[in-house]
Amino acid sequence: MGDGGELTPEPGEVAAIYRVPLADLARLDALVETRVFAGEAMPGLSLETIRSTYIFPPTAAILHQFAELAVHGRRTAVDHLPPPAFAWK
C-alpha cells in the first residue's frame, strides 16, 4: 500500500496532518474521557494516537464513531459527551 499521496494543510484552518491507521483509532485504550489541556481539565472524548498527540472533540468523536463502525461494525453514540472547554468561549 502506498503512502496515499501528499497532503497539504490549509494554514488558516489546520495545524498539522497525521496519518493514523484505522486500527489505532479503534483501540479502546486510545480513548481518554478527560484530558488536562493548558491547565484545564476537559471532559469529553480524546484519542491518544501513536505519536502521543491528542485529538479533541468534536474531531475525536467523529473519528471514534467511524473506526467503531468500520473496524468493529458497531454503531457508537457520543452525543452524551460534553464539548471541550475551549468551545465554550
PyMOL commands that place a pseudoatom at each C-alpha (Angstrom):
pseudoatom trace, name=CA, resn=MET, resi=1, chain=A, elem=C, hetatm=0, pos=[0.000, 0.000, 0.000]
pseudoatom trace, name=CA, resn=GLY, resi=2, chain=A, elem=C, hetatm=0, pos=[1.343, 3.423, -0.917]
pseudoatom trace, name=CA, resn=ASP, resi=3, chain=A, elem=C, hetatm=0, pos=[1.568, 6.478, 1.290]
pseudoatom trace, name=CA, resn=GLY, resi=4, chain=A, elem=C, hetatm=0, pos=[-1.704, 7.907, -0.082]
pseudoatom trace, name=CA, resn=GLY, resi=5, chain=A, elem=C, hetatm=0, pos=[-0.118, 10.946, -1.677]
pseudoatom trace, name=CA, resn=GLU, resi=6, chain=A, elem=C, hetatm=0, pos=[0.952, 14.285, -0.306]
pseudoatom trace, name=CA, resn=LEU, resi=7, chain=A, elem=C, hetatm=0, pos=[-1.449, 16.248, 1.882]
pseudoatom trace, name=CA, resn=THR, resi=8, chain=A, elem=C, hetatm=0, pos=[-1.137, 19.996, 2.289]
pseudoatom trace, name=CA, resn=PRO, resi=9, chain=A, elem=C, hetatm=0, pos=[-2.902, 21.649, 5.234]
pseudoatom trace, name=CA, resn=GLU, resi=10, chain=A, elem=C, hetatm=0, pos=[-4.745, 24.943, 4.836]
pseudoatom trace, name=CA, resn=PRO, resi=11, chain=A, elem=C, hetatm=0, pos=[-2.631, 27.137, 7.178]
pseudoatom trace, name=CA, resn=GLY, resi=12, chain=A, elem=C, hetatm=0, pos=[-5.585, 29.134, 8.490]
pseudoatom trace, name=CA, resn=GLU, resi=13, chain=A, elem=C, hetatm=0, pos=[-7.565, 26.020, 9.387]
pseudoatom trace, name=CA, resn=VAL, resi=14, chain=A, elem=C, hetatm=0, pos=[-5.235, 23.065, 10.015]
pseudoatom trace, name=CA, resn=ALA, resi=15, chain=A, elem=C, hetatm=0, pos=[-2.187, 22.993, 12.293]
pseudoatom trace, name=CA, resn=ALA, resi=16, chain=A, elem=C, hetatm=0, pos=[-0.967, 19.511, 11.298]
pseudoatom trace, name=CA, resn=ILE, resi=17, chain=A, elem=C, hetatm=0, pos=[-1.905, 16.426, 9.333]
pseudoatom trace, name=CA, resn=TYR, resi=18, chain=A, elem=C, hetatm=0, pos=[-1.367, 12.942, 10.742]
pseudoatom trace, name=CA, resn=ARG, resi=19, chain=A, elem=C, hetatm=0, pos=[-1.728, 9.559, 9.113]
pseudoatom trace, name=CA, resn=VAL, resi=20, chain=A, elem=C, hetatm=0, pos=[-3.042, 7.200, 11.769]
pseudoatom trace, name=CA, resn=PRO, resi=21, chain=A, elem=C, hetatm=0, pos=[-4.008, 3.604, 10.983]
pseudoatom trace, name=CA, resn=LEU, resi=22, chain=A, elem=C, hetatm=0, pos=[-7.734, 2.960, 11.404]
pseudoatom trace, name=CA, resn=ALA, resi=23, chain=A, elem=C, hetatm=0, pos=[-6.989, 0.079, 13.774]
pseudoatom trace, name=CA, resn=ASP, resi=24, chain=A, elem=C, hetatm=0, pos=[-5.162, 2.526, 16.105]
pseudoatom trace, name=CA, resn=LEU, resi=25, chain=A, elem=C, hetatm=0, pos=[-8.235, 4.761, 16.255]
pseudoatom trace, name=CA, resn=ALA, resi=26, chain=A, elem=C, hetatm=0, pos=[-10.402, 1.741, 17.098]
pseudoatom trace, name=CA, resn=ARG, resi=27, chain=A, elem=C, hetatm=0, pos=[-8.259, 0.636, 20.068]
pseudoatom trace, name=CA, resn=LEU, resi=28, chain=A, elem=C, hetatm=0, pos=[-10.218, 1.001, 23.284]
pseudoatom trace, name=CA, resn=ASP, resi=29, chain=A, elem=C, hetatm=0, pos=[-7.090, 2.060, 25.159]
pseudoatom trace, name=CA, resn=ALA, resi=30, chain=A, elem=C, hetatm=0, pos=[-6.757, 5.024, 22.774]
pseudoatom trace, name=CA, resn=LEU, resi=31, chain=A, elem=C, hetatm=0, pos=[-9.851, 6.623, 24.296]
pseudoatom trace, name=CA, resn=VAL, resi=32, chain=A, elem=C, hetatm=0, pos=[-9.481, 9.082, 27.149]
pseudoatom trace, name=CA, resn=GLU, resi=33, chain=A, elem=C, hetatm=0, pos=[-12.543, 10.723, 28.663]
pseudoatom trace, name=CA, resn=THR, resi=34, chain=A, elem=C, hetatm=0, pos=[-10.856, 13.663, 30.422]
pseudoatom trace, name=CA, resn=ARG, resi=35, chain=A, elem=C, hetatm=0, pos=[-7.644, 15.388, 29.434]
pseudoatom trace, name=CA, resn=VAL, resi=36, chain=A, elem=C, hetatm=0, pos=[-5.851, 18.345, 31.031]
pseudoatom trace, name=CA, resn=PHE, resi=37, chain=A, elem=C, hetatm=0, pos=[-5.060, 20.967, 28.413]
pseudoatom trace, name=CA, resn=ALA, resi=38, chain=A, elem=C, hetatm=0, pos=[-3.423, 24.304, 29.253]
pseudoatom trace, name=CA, resn=GLY, resi=39, chain=A, elem=C, hetatm=0, pos=[-4.064, 23.611, 32.942]
pseudoatom trace, name=CA, resn=GLU, resi=40, chain=A, elem=C, hetatm=0, pos=[-7.771, 22.973, 32.397]
pseudoatom trace, name=CA, resn=ALA, resi=41, chain=A, elem=C, hetatm=0, pos=[-9.486, 19.569, 32.674]
pseudoatom trace, name=CA, resn=MET, resi=42, chain=A, elem=C, hetatm=0, pos=[-11.608, 18.979, 29.597]
pseudoatom trace, name=CA, resn=PRO, resi=43, chain=A, elem=C, hetatm=0, pos=[-14.297, 16.318, 29.760]
pseudoatom trace, name=CA, resn=GLY, resi=44, chain=A, elem=C, hetatm=0, pos=[-15.110, 14.558, 26.541]
pseudoatom trace, name=CA, resn=LEU, resi=45, chain=A, elem=C, hetatm=0, pos=[-13.500, 12.169, 24.171]
pseudoatom trace, name=CA, resn=SER, resi=46, chain=A, elem=C, hetatm=0, pos=[-9.824, 12.370, 23.294]
pseudoatom trace, name=CA, resn=LEU, resi=47, chain=A, elem=C, hetatm=0, pos=[-7.904, 9.898, 21.180]
pseudoatom trace, name=CA, resn=GLU, resi=48, chain=A, elem=C, hetatm=0, pos=[-4.267, 9.286, 22.040]
pseudoatom trace, name=CA, resn=THR, resi=49, chain=A, elem=C, hetatm=0, pos=[-2.533, 8.432, 18.808]
pseudoatom trace, name=CA, resn=ILE, resi=50, chain=A, elem=C, hetatm=0, pos=[0.689, 6.506, 18.334]
pseudoatom trace, name=CA, resn=ARG, resi=51, chain=A, elem=C, hetatm=0, pos=[2.501, 9.863, 18.245]
pseudoatom trace, name=CA, resn=SER, resi=52, chain=A, elem=C, hetatm=0, pos=[1.248, 10.843, 21.738]
pseudoatom trace, name=CA, resn=THR, resi=53, chain=A, elem=C, hetatm=0, pos=[-0.749, 13.615, 20.105]
pseudoatom trace, name=CA, resn=TYR, resi=54, chain=A, elem=C, hetatm=0, pos=[-4.271, 14.188, 21.371]
pseudoatom trace, name=CA, resn=ILE, resi=55, chain=A, elem=C, hetatm=0, pos=[-7.248, 14.742, 19.119]
pseudoatom trace, name=CA, resn=PHE, resi=56, chain=A, elem=C, hetatm=0, pos=[-10.025, 16.525, 20.979]
pseudoatom trace, name=CA, resn=PRO, resi=57, chain=A, elem=C, hetatm=0, pos=[-13.780, 16.646, 20.321]
pseudoatom trace, name=CA, resn=PRO, resi=58, chain=A, elem=C, hetatm=0, pos=[-15.565, 17.004, 18.044]
pseudoatom trace, name=CA, resn=THR, resi=59, chain=A, elem=C, hetatm=0, pos=[-12.918, 15.555, 15.710]
pseudoatom trace, name=CA, resn=ALA, resi=60, chain=A, elem=C, hetatm=0, pos=[-12.145, 12.704, 18.121]
pseudoatom trace, name=CA, resn=ALA, resi=61, chain=A, elem=C, hetatm=0, pos=[-15.821, 11.761, 18.344]
pseudoatom trace, name=CA, resn=ILE, resi=62, chain=A, elem=C, hetatm=0, pos=[-16.167, 11.636, 14.568]
pseudoatom trace, name=CA, resn=LEU, resi=63, chain=A, elem=C, hetatm=0, pos=[-13.024, 9.521, 14.160]
pseudoatom trace, name=CA, resn=HIS, resi=64, chain=A, elem=C, hetatm=0, pos=[-14.040, 7.222, 17.018]
pseudoatom trace, name=CA, resn=GLN, resi=65, chain=A, elem=C, hetatm=0, pos=[-17.506, 6.631, 15.562]
pseudoatom trace, name=CA, resn=PHE, resi=66, chain=A, elem=C, hetatm=0, pos=[-16.042, 5.961, 12.118]
pseudoatom trace, name=CA, resn=ALA, resi=67, chain=A, elem=C, hetatm=0, pos=[-13.462, 3.496, 13.478]
pseudoatom trace, name=CA, resn=GLU, resi=68, chain=A, elem=C, hetatm=0, pos=[-16.062, 1.699, 15.612]
pseudoatom trace, name=CA, resn=LEU, resi=69, chain=A, elem=C, hetatm=0, pos=[-18.270, 1.179, 12.572]
pseudoatom trace, name=CA, resn=ALA, resi=70, chain=A, elem=C, hetatm=0, pos=[-15.513, 0.402, 10.052]
pseudoatom trace, name=CA, resn=VAL, resi=71, chain=A, elem=C, hetatm=0, pos=[-13.429, -1.924, 12.243]
pseudoatom trace, name=CA, resn=HIS, resi=72, chain=A, elem=C, hetatm=0, pos=[-15.972, -3.470, 14.622]
pseudoatom trace, name=CA, resn=GLY, resi=73, chain=A, elem=C, hetatm=0, pos=[-19.292, -2.968, 12.811]
pseudoatom trace, name=CA, resn=ARG, resi=74, chain=A, elem=C, hetatm=0, pos=[-20.704, -1.174, 15.886]
pseudoatom trace, name=CA, resn=ARG, resi=75, chain=A, elem=C, hetatm=0, pos=[-22.778, 1.988, 15.982]
pseudoatom trace, name=CA, resn=THR, resi=76, chain=A, elem=C, hetatm=0, pos=[-21.489, 4.094, 18.856]
pseudoatom trace, name=CA, resn=ALA, resi=77, chain=A, elem=C, hetatm=0, pos=[-23.199, 7.173, 20.293]
pseudoatom trace, name=CA, resn=VAL, resi=78, chain=A, elem=C, hetatm=0, pos=[-21.155, 10.098, 21.606]
pseudoatom trace, name=CA, resn=ASP, resi=79, chain=A, elem=C, hetatm=0, pos=[-23.894, 12.703, 21.967]
pseudoatom trace, name=CA, resn=HIS, resi=80, chain=A, elem=C, hetatm=0, pos=[-23.831, 12.314, 25.752]
pseudoatom trace, name=CA, resn=LEU, resi=81, chain=A, elem=C, hetatm=0, pos=[-20.290, 13.723, 25.928]
pseudoatom trace, name=CA, resn=PRO, resi=82, chain=A, elem=C, hetatm=0, pos=[-19.885, 17.472, 26.553]
pseudoatom trace, name=CA, resn=PRO, resi=83, chain=A, elem=C, hetatm=0, pos=[-17.957, 19.705, 24.166]
pseudoatom trace, name=CA, resn=PRO, resi=84, chain=A, elem=C, hetatm=0, pos=[-14.375, 20.650, 25.101]
pseudoatom trace, name=CA, resn=ALA, resi=85, chain=A, elem=C, hetatm=0, pos=[-13.929, 23.676, 27.372]
pseudoatom trace, name=CA, resn=PHE, resi=86, chain=A, elem=C, hetatm=0, pos=[-12.271, 25.743, 24.625]
pseudoatom trace, name=CA, resn=ALA, resi=87, chain=A, elem=C, hetatm=0, pos=[-15.555, 25.533, 22.643]
pseudoatom trace, name=CA, resn=TRP, resi=88, chain=A, elem=C, hetatm=0, pos=[-17.479, 27.183, 25.496]
pseudoatom trace, name=CA, resn=LYS, resi=89, chain=A, elem=C, hetatm=0, pos=[-15.861, 30.577, 24.858]
for i in range(1, 89): cmd.bond("trace and resi %d" % i, "trace and resi %d" % (i + 1))
show_as sticks, trace
zoom trace
